[in-house]
């Protein structure tokens, strides 16, 4: 399949210039390397899903984009998307790879705060906690995950099936999601 990486980046408003210090915002920059036409279509579909969730476009409306097209999208997430912690697409670009063939699909998205669930569960609990406290925290986390993930999947269902739900694709925002007191 295709290979992707995600980085945190800062975007400066090009109209104001890098010296002003204004209009700086953090984005998640995802780059997907696509070696086949099928992988390219899948990467573009991921962008379409983000846009469809925002209500900006419907799936399929940008399917005919050429490899050199750039689609800049105003990042206006609805309160529903914000409460479900779904990123919004700021911009995307498809470029051919010069070395090795294929394409790169780069997507700039709003940052969803938190760390992956697989990293979160590796943290040590405070030494003062007993098994009962740890169990309460685990149950609280499980309930919160169900309450957060289920509505997002319900909203996504008319558009697409998520094919990769796993612990490194679920973000936990400890400061806002999980109370660390037992």
ZAMARGU-4260 file (C-alpha; in steps of 0.2 Angstrom, whole numbers, plus 5000, padded with zeros to 4 digits):
<rodrens>
0) 5000/5000/5000 | 5004/5018/5000 | 5016/5025/5013 | 5013/5041/5023 | 5020/5052/5036
5) 5013/5066/5047 | 5022/5081/5054 | 5017/5097/5064 | 5021/5113/5055 | 5017/5131/5056
10) 5009/5141/5042 | 5012/5159/5040 | 5000/5170/5030 | 5009/5173/5014 | 5001/5190/5012
15) 5008/5197/5029 | 5025/5189/5028 | 5035/5179/5040 | 5041/5194/5049 | 5024/5200/5056
20) 5022/5186/5068 | 5003/5186/5065 | 4992/5173/5058 | 5003/5159/5063 | 4994/5143/5065
25) 4999/5125/5068 | 4994/5112/5055 | 4997/5093/5053 | 5005/5090/5037 | 5002/5073/5029
30) 5012/5067/5015 | 5007/5051/5006 | 5018/5042/4993 | 5008/5034/4980 | 5016/5022/4968
35) 5001/5016/4958 | 4985/5025/4951 | 4975/5015/4964 | 4985/5022/4979 | 4984/5040/4971
40) 4965/5038/4970 | 4964/5032/4988 | 4975/5046/4995 | 4964/5059/4985 | 4948/5050/4992
45) 4955/5053/5010 | 4955/5072/5006 | 4938/5071/4998 | 4931/5063/5014 | 4939/5077/5025
50) 4931/5090/5014 | 4914/5080/5013 | 4914/5080/5032 | 4916/5099/5032 | 4902/5100/5020
55) 4913/5110/5008 | 4911/5097/4994 | 4903/5080/4991 | 4914/5065/4988 | 4918/5063/4970
60) 4917/5081/4965 | 4936/5083/4965 | 4940/5065/4958 | 4944/5072/4941 | 4958/5084/4948
65) 4974/5083/4938 | 4991/5079/4947 | 4996/5097/4947 | 4980/5104/4954 | 4980/5113/4971
70) 4964/5114/4981 | 4965/5127/4995 | 4950/5126/5007 | 4945/5138/5020 | 4947/5129/5037
75) 4930/5132/5044 | 4926/5117/5055 | 4908/5116/5061 | 4905/5114/5080 | 4900/5096/5077
80) 4917/5093/5069 | 4926/5102/5083 | 4917/5092/5096 | 4921/5076/5087 | 4939/5081/5086
85) 4939/5078/5067 | 4953/5088/5058 | 4948/5100/5044 | 4957/5101/5027 | 4967/5118/5025
90) 4974/5114/5008 | 4981/5099/4998 | 4992/5097/4983 | 4996/5082/4972 | 5013/5082/4964
95) 5022/5069/4953 | 5038/5061/4961 | 5053/5065/4951 | 5064/5050/4958 | 5056/5033/4957
100) 5039/5038/4949 | 5023/5039/4957 | 5015/5054/4966 | 5015/5063/4983 | 4999/5069/4990
105) 5001/5082/5003 | 4987/5088/5015 | 4988/5102/5027 | 4975/5099/5041 | 4970/5107/5057
110) 4979/5099/5072 | 4969/5088/5084 | 4977/5089/5101 | 4982/5074/5110 | 4993/5059/5109
115) 4990/5042/5101 | 4981/5029/5112 | 4995/5017/5110 | 5007/5029/5117 | 4995/5034/5131
120) 4992/5017/5137 | 5011/5014/5140 | 5012/5028/5153 | 5015/5023/5171 | 5001/5026/5183
125) 5005/5037/5198 | 5013/5027/5212 | 4999/5032/5224 | 4986/5023/5213 | 4979/5006/5218
130) 4971/4994/5207 | 4954/5001/5210 | 4959/5018/5205 | 4968/5011/5189 | 4952/5001/5185
135) 4941/5016/5187 | 4952/5026/5175 | 4952/5012/5162 | 4933/5011/5163 | 4932/5030/5161
140) 4944/5030/5146 | 4934/5015/5138 | 4918/5025/5140 | 4925/5041/5134 | 4932/5032/5118
145) 4915/5024/5114 | 4906/5041/5116 | 4919/5050/5105 | 4923/5037/5092 | 4905/5030/5089
150) 4897/5047/5083 | 4912/5051/5072 | 4910/5034/5064 | 4891/5037/5062 | 4895/5053/5054
155) 4907/5045/5042 | 4897/5030/5037 | 4887/5038/5023 | 4903/5044/5015 | 4916/5029/5018
160) 4921/5015/5030 | 4936/5018/5040 | 4948/5004/5036 | 4962/5007/5049 | 4954/5010/5066
165) 4968/5006/5079 | 4977/5013/5094 | 4989/5023/5084 | 4975/5032/5074 | 4965/5037/5090
170) 4971/5053/5099 | 4969/5055/5117 | 4969/5073/5124 | 4972/5070/5143 | 4970/5088/5148
175) 4953/5089/5141 | 4946/5071/5139 | 4952/5060/5154 | 4952/5066/5172 | 4967/5059/5180
180) 4960/5060/5197 | 4952/5043/5202
</rodrens>
